[in-house]
Amino acid sequence: MANPTDGVGHEHGSDCGCPDCGDPRSMDFLDKYLTVWIFLAMGIGVGLGSIAPSVVDPIQDYYLVEIGLIMMMYPPLAKVNYRQLPRVFSAWRVLSLSLIQNWLIGPTLMFALAVVFFSGLAPPFPAHPEYFLGLIFIGMARCIAMVLVWNDLAEGSSEYAAGLVAFNSIFQILTYGVYIAFFALYLPELLGMDALVAGIGEFDITVTQVFWAIAIFLGLPFAGGILTRLGGVRVRGETWYEETFVPAISPVTLLALLFTVIVMFATQGEAILARPTDVLWIAVPLTIYFVVMFLVSFAMGRGIGADYSTTTAIGFTAASNNFELAIAVAVAVFGVGSGVAFATVVGPLIEVPVLLALVHVAVYFQHRFDWAGYETGRLDGVSSMDDDPPEPTVND
C-alpha cells in the first residue's frame, strides 16, 4: 500500500476530511462507472454522426469540440497552485526527463511504429503512406489538453502537469514544423523510403500556425485558471477556494469530457462506420505507443526517485499528444477528406479509452508500490530536488 503520510492512496469518502473529497473521484456515480460513461458517450457520438450526419455542420460551425476541450481543461488548471510553479521549473531532473521523453523517445517511437505498420517494408503490413504521415503528425505534437484530465483523475500533481505542458508547449511552437520535416521528409528519404512521401516537396507549417493552436487550447484555460485562483483567493481566501470552490467545479471536467467525446465521435461517425478496418489498423500502433510511452516514462520518473504525484504527471505528459494541433495541421496541408487527416482524427478516438485505462494502471501502481522515500519533485518542502534516488522497493 502507499505510504499513509504521502497524501495519496487513500479511499475518498464524505467523512475522510481530505481536501480532494467532493471532487469526481469521491462520487461513486461518476467515478465507479466512468469507463461505462466514456464508452456510452463514444457510442452515442458514433450513432449520432451516422444516423444524422447533418449534425456535423453545427458542431463545426459553433466550435463545440473546441469549447468542450477548453471547458474540460479549465478545472484542473484552476486547481493549480501557481505559487509553486517556480519550484516546478527549478526541478531540473524532472524537466530534463520530460524533454528526453517528449522530444527524443516519443517522436522516435512513433516514427518506428509508423514505419513498421504503414511503410510496406514489414510484411505482412501493406504500405499506407497517408496513414504513415498521419502518425507522424500525431507523434510530433506533444501533450497539451486531455493530459490534464487523465493526470487529475489519477491524482497526479496538478502543478507538475501544468508546468510540464507549458514547458513542452514552448518547444512545440519552435520545433513542430522542424520535427515534421525531419521525420516525414528527410528521414524516410535517408532510409530509402522515398515512396512514402512521393510528390510531397515540403510542409508549409509555420510557427504562427502552431502558436495559435496552442494559444487557443492551452492559453485560454490557463488564463481562466490563473484569474480564477487569484481572484477567488483574494476575495474569499485560500481555505474557501480549496475546500468549497474547487470541489464545486471539479465535476465540470468529467461532464465536459463526456460532451467532448460525444461531439468528437459524432463528427467522424460516418467515417468510422465506413472504414472500421482502417480505424482498427491505425488503432494498433497508437495503442502500443500510448501504453509504451506511459510505462517507460512512469518507470523513468520512479527511477529518479520522484514521488507518486510527480511520476504520474511525468507519465501522462509523455504519453499524451496534442491531437488538436495534429488535426488542424493535417487538414490545412492535405485537406479534410485526406487519409492523413483521417488518421489524425482516429488519434483522439483511441487515446480516450486507452489513456482512461492507464488512469486505472496509475492508481494500481499508486497502491502496489511503496512510495516511502521517493521525494524528488515534491512541492511540500519535504525534500530536495537533487537527492539521490532511493533503491526501488515493491510491496508483496
Solvent accessible surface area in square Angstrom, and as a share of the most:
residue,aa,sasa,rsa
1,M,141,0.63
2,A,11,0.08
3,N,37,0.19
4,P,126,0.79
5,T,111,0.65
6,D,25,0.13
7,G,62,0.60
8,V,27,0.15
9,G,9,0.09
10,H,76,0.34
11,E,152,0.68
12,H,37,0.17
13,G,25,0.24
14,S,115,0.74
15,D,140,0.73
16,C,57,0.34
17,G,72,0.69
18,C,25,0.15
19,P,88,0.55
20,D,62,0.32
21,C,24,0.14
22,G,30,0.29
23,D,4,0.02
24,P,6,0.04
25,R,35,0.13
26,S,27,0.17
27,M,70,0.31
28,D,104,0.54
29,F,146,0.61
30,L,20,0.10
31,D,60,0.31
32,K,141,0.60
33,Y,101,0.38
34,L,9,0.04
35,T,53,0.31
36,V,82,0.47
37,W,55,0.19
38,I,0,0.00
39,F,105,0.44
40,L,95,0.47
41,A,3,0.02
42,M,28,0.13
43,G,44,0.42
44,I,84,0.43
45,G,0,0.00
46,V,26,0.15
47,G,24,0.23
48,L,70,0.35
49,G,1,0.01
50,S,35,0.23
51,I,150,0.76
52,A,37,0.29
53,P,59,0.37
54,S,85,0.55
55,V,34,0.20
56,V,29,0.17
57,D,87,0.45
58,P,52,0.33
59,I,6,0.03
60,Q,97,0.43
61,D,95,0.49
62,Y,147,0.56
63,Y,136,0.52
64,L,49,0.24
65,V,29,0.16
66,E,56,0.25
67,I,86,0.44
68,G,1,0.01
69,L,1,0.01
70,I,35,0.18
71,M,87,0.39
72,M,0,0.00
73,M,0,0.00
74,Y,43,0.17
75,P,0,0.00
76,P,5,0.03
77,L,0,0.00
78,A,0,0.00
79,K,31,0.13
80,V,1,0.00
81,N,30,0.15
82,Y,32,0.12
83,R,172,0.63
84,Q,42,0.19
85,L,27,0.14
86,P,91,0.57
87,R,82,0.30
88,V,0,0.00
89,F,87,0.36
90,S,69,0.45
91,A,0,0.00
92,W,139,0.49
93,R,39,0.14
94,V,0,0.00
95,L,18,0.09
96,S,48,0.31
97,L,15,0.07
98,S,0,0.00
99,L,50,0.25
100,I,78,0.40
101,Q,1,0.00
102,N,0,0.00
103,W,25,0.09
104,L,112,0.56
105,I,49,0.25
106,G,0,0.00
107,P,0,0.00
108,T,68,0.39
109,L,38,0.19
110,M,0,0.00
111,F,15,0.06
112,A,46,0.36
113,L,17,0.08
114,A,0,0.00
115,V,29,0.17
116,V,62,0.36
117,F,20,0.08
118,F,0,0.00
119,S,11,0.07
120,G,33,0.32
121,L,112,0.56
122,A,28,0.22
123,P,120,0.75
124,P,117,0.74
125,F,51,0.21
126,P,71,0.45
127,A,56,0.43
128,H,50,0.22
129,P,48,0.30
130,E,59,0.27
131,Y,5,0.02
132,F,0,0.00
133,L,4,0.02
134,G,0,0.00
135,L,0,0.00
136,I,0,0.00
137,F,0,0.00
138,I,2,0.01
139,G,0,0.00
140,M,0,0.00
141,A,0,0.00
142,R,0,0.00
143,C,1,0.00
144,I,0,0.00
145,A,2,0.02
146,M,4,0.02
147,V,0,0.00
148,L,4,0.02
149,V,0,0.00
150,W,0,0.00
151,N,2,0.01
152,D,14,0.07
153,L,16,0.08
154,A,0,0.00
155,E,30,0.14
156,G,10,0.10
157,S,11,0.07
158,S,22,0.14
159,E,28,0.13
160,Y,1,0.00
161,A,1,0.00
162,A,0,0.00
163,G,0,0.00
164,L,0,0.00
165,V,0,0.00
166,A,26,0.20
167,F,35,0.15
168,N,1,0.00
169,S,4,0.03
170,I,105,0.53
171,F,72,0.30
172,Q,0,0.00
173,I,35,0.18
174,L,116,0.58
175,T,32,0.19
176,Y,0,0.00
177,G,23,0.23
178,V,99,0.57
179,Y,46,0.17
180,I,0,0.00
181,A,42,0.32
182,F,82,0.34
183,F,18,0.07
184,A,0,0.00
185,L,29,0.14
186,Y,120,0.46
187,L,27,0.13
188,P,0,0.00
189,E,113,0.51
190,L,110,0.55
191,L,102,0.51
192,G,57,0.55
193,M,11,0.05
194,D,77,0.40
195,A,82,0.64
196,L,8,0.04
197,V,14,0.08
198,A,77,0.60
199,G,91,0.87
200,I,45,0.23
201,G,71,0.69
202,E,136,0.61
203,F,24,0.10
204,D,111,0.57
205,I,20,0.10
206,T,66,0.38
207,V,81,0.47
208,T,84,0.49
209,Q,56,0.25
210,V,1,0.01
211,F,91,0.38
212,W,149,0.52
213,A,12,0.09
214,I,11,0.06
215,A,28,0.21
216,I,72,0.37
217,F,21,0.09
218,L,9,0.05
219,G,32,0.30
220,L,101,0.50
221,P,3,0.02
222,F,26,0.11
223,A,47,0.36
224,G,24,0.23
225,G,0,0.00
226,I,62,0.32
227,L,125,0.62
228,T,33,0.19
229,R,13,0.05
230,L,103,0.51
231,G,32,0.31
232,G,13,0.13
233,V,44,0.25
234,R,207,0.75
235,V,115,0.66
236,R,144,0.52
237,G,27,0.26
238,E,60,0.27
239,T,94,0.55
240,W,64,0.23
241,Y,0,0.00
242,E,53,0.24
243,E,109,0.49
244,T,72,0.42
245,F,47,0.20
246,V,14,0.08
247,P,19,0.12
248,A,71,0.55
249,I,21,0.11
250,S,1,0.01
251,P,26,0.16
252,V,47,0.27
253,T,2,0.01
254,L,2,0.01
255,L,103,0.51
256,A,11,0.08
257,L,0,0.00
258,L,31,0.15
259,F,83,0.34
260,T,0,0.00
261,V,0,0.00
262,I,44,0.22
263,V,9,0.05
264,M,11,0.05
265,F,8,0.03
266,A,0,0.00
267,T,30,0.17
268,Q,35,0.16
269,G,0,0.00
270,E,98,0.44
271,A,26,0.20
272,I,23,0.12
273,L,103,0.51
274,A,79,0.61
275,R,89,0.32
276,P,69,0.44
277,T,95,0.55
278,D,36,0.19
279,V,16,0.09
280,L,121,0.60
281,W,73,0.26
282,I,0,0.00
283,A,14,0.11
284,V,70,0.40
285,P,0,0.00
286,L,0,0.00
287,T,49,0.29
288,I,66,0.34
289,Y,0,0.00
290,F,1,0.01
291,V,50,0.28
292,V,54,0.31
293,M,1,0.00
294,F,0,0.00
295,L,75,0.37
296,V,58,0.34
297,S,0,0.00
298,F,6,0.03
299,A,62,0.48
300,M,51,0.23
301,G,0,0.00
302,R,22,0.08
303,G,50,0.48
304,I,33,0.17
305,G,0,0.00
306,A,0,0.00
307,D,18,0.09
308,Y,2,0.01
309,S,24,0.15
310,T,1,0.01
311,T,0,0.00
312,T,0,0.00
313,A,0,0.00
314,I,0,0.00
315,G,0,0.00
316,F,0,0.00
317,T,1,0.00
318,A,0,0.00
319,A,0,0.00
320,S,1,0.01
321,N,5,0.03
322,N,1,0.01
323,F,5,0.02
324,E,12,0.05
325,L,1,0.00
326,A,0,0.00
327,I,40,0.20
328,A,47,0.37
329,V,0,0.00
330,A,0,0.00
331,V,52,0.30
332,A,67,0.52
333,V,50,0.29
334,F,61,0.25
335,G,28,0.27
336,V,113,0.65
337,G,73,0.71
338,S,25,0.16
339,G,17,0.16
340,V,5,0.03
341,A,2,0.02
342,F,10,0.04
343,A,0,0.00
344,T,0,0.00
345,V,17,0.09
346,V,1,0.00
347,G,1,0.01
348,P,0,0.00
349,L,7,0.03
350,I,21,0.11
351,E,2,0.01
352,V,0,0.00
353,P,27,0.17
354,V,20,0.12
355,L,0,0.00
356,L,3,0.01
357,A,53,0.41
358,L,8,0.04
359,V,8,0.05
360,H,99,0.44
361,V,47,0.27
362,A,0,0.00
363,V,49,0.28
364,Y,125,0.47
365,F,35,0.15
366,Q,2,0.01
367,H,53,0.23
368,R,82,0.30
369,F,41,0.17
370,D,38,0.20
371,W,6,0.02
372,A,51,0.40
373,G,44,0.42
374,Y,3,0.01
375,E,50,0.23
376,T,5,0.03
377,G,0,0.00
378,R,37,0.13
379,L,27,0.13
380,D,88,0.46
381,G,55,0.53
382,V,79,0.45
383,S,21,0.14
384,S,56,0.36
385,M,22,0.10
386,D,75,0.39
387,D,68,0.35
388,D,124,0.64
389,P,58,0.37
390,P,47,0.29
391,E,145,0.65
392,P,90,0.57
393,T,71,0.41
394,V,79,0.45
395,N,47,0.24
396,D,181,0.94
